[in-house]
Amino acid sequence: MKTDYGKLSWEEVRDADKDRVVILNVSATEDHGPHMPLDTDTVLGMAVANGVASKAPAEVLIMPPISYGFNEHHKDFPGVIWIQPETLIAFVTDVTKSLAHHGFRRILLLNSHGSNHPVLDLAARKTVIETGIICVSASYWNLCADKINAVRKSEIGGIAHAGEFEAAMYKHLHPDLVHLEKAVDQNLHNPDSKFFNLDLALGGGKAMLMRWWSEVSPDGTMGDPTLADAETGKAFLEAAIDETTELVREIRRLPLLQRKDHH
């Protein structure tokens, strides 16, 4: 069964099960330290999406990714391509409305870049309001945080940006493109802070402050990539795939409700 949306013909789209969950990965093209490529977020996000397709091929369709995101705060590092949040919301919503027009009723906006999270939350809400279909947004690391913490090697603060989590998964997928000899421990977690937790898998921040990345990171890294290894990366990726598959199956079980205007 085909799971790649782009490989379908228009007749196959017409005849497709419209309750298959259409997964749209939205990522970024940006610095990931001197040890990892610019395409890290896209490679990892699509590895999760395609892993779900392998586990549940009859339940999903995988869209081509949107590889640019809301990340202007990274632009002091060469290579970054940034999209304004208003543009990204409009673009993503145009994609989801197109899918709704073709009859698809369930969409997952699968985020693989931290600063896209609020953008995709708004895009999902706008999709629901404007089309009446089910549209969910989720950052894949939030889905599997407990499993990440069960196998991680780094302390709190070690999993933030280009740290242990991302470096280990990329090393599992493409070991020749991860150069840990260039990696430096950039764990910036402040244990005295009550509200600003810099670790994605251990709760994140209760309050949000996103500074210019060059103010807080000398090389584009936040976390500890020096502890990354491919074996742990495989475990991280499998956890993300398993939990995202569970989310997909719950999305498929959600009822399609009817609004009622009480004016």
N, C-alpha and C positions, 0 to 999 in steps of 0.2 A: 504493500500500500504506500502510495506517495505521501510524504509529509512535508516536502519542500513546496511552499506556495508558488514560488516562481517557476517550478517545473510543471505546474498544472496548465492544461489548455482551458480556454474559456468555457468549453462544454463541461469539463471536469469541475470547474468552479460552480457552474450552474447546477450540477447534479450532486455536489458534495453534501455530506451531512453537515447542516448548518449549526449543529450543537457541538461540533468539534471545537476545542478551544484554540483560537488563533493566537500564537505567541509572537509578540513583537519585541525584540531586544533593542533597547536604546542604551547607548554606551557613550564613549568619548574617544578622542584622539589626543593624547597628551603625554607629558613627561611621566615616567615611572622610574625615576632614578637613573643612574648610569648603567644599571644592571639588567634593565628590561626594556622591551620595545614600546613604541607609542601606541600600538594597537592592543595593549593588554586587556583593556576593558571589553573590547569587542570579542577578542579570542575567547576570553573566559565566559562571557555572557552567552555566546553562541555554543560553546561546549556544553553549558548547562541546558540550553534549549534543545540542542540536537540529542543530548543524552535522554531528555524526556521523550523525544520522538522515538528513540530506540526502544524505550521501555513501554511506551503506550502509543504505538503508531496510529491506531484507529481513533485516538481521542484528541489529537492535536494536528495543527498545521503550523509550520514555522515560516514566518515572514523573513525576507532579507532584512538585515539589521540596519538601524540608523546609527551610524558610527561617529556622529558628532553630537556633543552635548553642551550643557551649561557649565562652562569651566574657564571663564575669562580670568579668574583669579590665578590661573596657572600660566598666564601668557608671558611672564618673565623668563620662562624656560623655552628654548627654541623647539619648534615643531607643533606646538599646541594649535588646534583649530577650535575656535569657540563660537557658540551660537547663543544669541540673546534669549533669555527665558521666554519672552513673549512670542518670539519666532518659533521656538521649539514647541511650545504648547500648541500653537496654530498648526504647525506641520504635523505633529503626532495626531492631533484631532482630525485633521483632514484625512489621514490614513485610516483612522478608526471609523470615521463616517463613510469612507469609501467601502470598507468591509461590511458595515451595516447595510449600505445600499445594496450590496450583493447578497444579503440575507443572513450573514453570519451574526449570531446572537451572543457569543461569549468570547471575550478578548482578554488576554493577559499582557499587560505592559511589563515586561521583565527588565528591571533596571540593573545595570552593571557598572554604574558610576555614581558615587555618593551624592554629588550635588544635583543630580537629576531627580532625586527622590521627590522633592516638593513639586517640581515641574510635572512629573508624570502623575502624581496624585491629582493635580488640577486637571490634567488632560483626561484622566479617567473619569473624573466627576463631570467634566463638560460633555464627554461622550455619552454618559448615562442621561444627562439632562436633555441633550439634543437629539438622541436617537431612541432612548428607551431600552437599549440592550444592556447586558451585563458587561462592564469593563472594570477590571481589577488592576491595580498597580502594586508591585512588590519588588524590593531589592533582594536578590537571591540570598545574600549572606544573612539577612534577618530571618529567613525561613529555617536556616540550619544552625543557628548560633550555638545551641546546646551541643550538637555533634561536633562543631568546630572546637569548642572548648574542651571536649573530651580527649582530643588527640593533639592539640597544639603543643608546641614546645616553648613559645615565647610567653613572657609575662604580660600583664595588662599593659596596653600601649603598643604591643608588638604587631598588632593587626590593625592597620589604619589605611595606608596608601603605599603600594609597592613594598609592603612588609612581608611577614612570613606567609600569610594566606595567599596573596596573589602570586608571589614568587614561587611558592611550592607548587601551585596548580599549573602555572605556565611551564615550570621545569618538568612536571609530569607530561605535559602535552608536547612541548617543543624544547627539549633539554639543550639543544644547540644554540638557542636564542636567549638563554638566561646566563648571565655572567656574574656568578656570585663572588668571584674574586674581586669585583669592583664594588660590591655591596658593603655598606657601613650601617651599623646599628644606629638608627635615628629614632629611638623610642623617646618620645617627648611627653609621655604621660606625667602629670603632676599629681602625686598621691594626696597632696593637701587640698586639691580642688574638689568641691562638693558637686559642682554642676557641669564641668567640662571634662568629660571622659573621652579620650581620643581613640578608644578601642572599639572597632565595629562589632566585634563578637561578644563583648562584655558590657552591653547595654547602651553604648553610645552616649552622647551628651543629653542631659536633661534640659540644657539650654544650648543655643546654637550661636557661635561666632565663627564666621569663615573669614580669616584674614587673607591678605595676599600670600600666596604659597611661598614666595621667595622670602617673606618675612620670618617664616617659621621653619623652613626646610632649606638647608644649604645645597642639597643636590636633588631635590624633588621627591625624596623619600620621607615617609612618616611611618615608623614602625621598625621592626627588626627582621630584615630579609636574610640576615646571616645564618639564621637557624632553619631556613627553608630546605626541604629535600623532596624529591619526587614521590617517595612513598607516602609521606604525609599529604602531599598535594593530591595524590590519587584518592585518599580518604576524604579530603575536603571536597573534591569534585563529586564523588559518589554521594556524599551527604547532601550536597546542593541539588543534585539530580533527583535523589529520592524524595526530598521534601518538596521540591517544585512539582514533581509528579503528583504527590498527595494534594497539593494546592489545586492543580489542574482538575483532579477528580472531584474535589469539593466544588469547584466552580461549575463543573458539569451537573452536579446535583442541585445547584441553587435553582429555586423556582423563578420563573419569569412572572413578575407581579404586574398588576394593573394599577396605575395611578388613579386617584379620584380627586377631582377639583371640587373643593368645598365652598366655592364662592356662591 
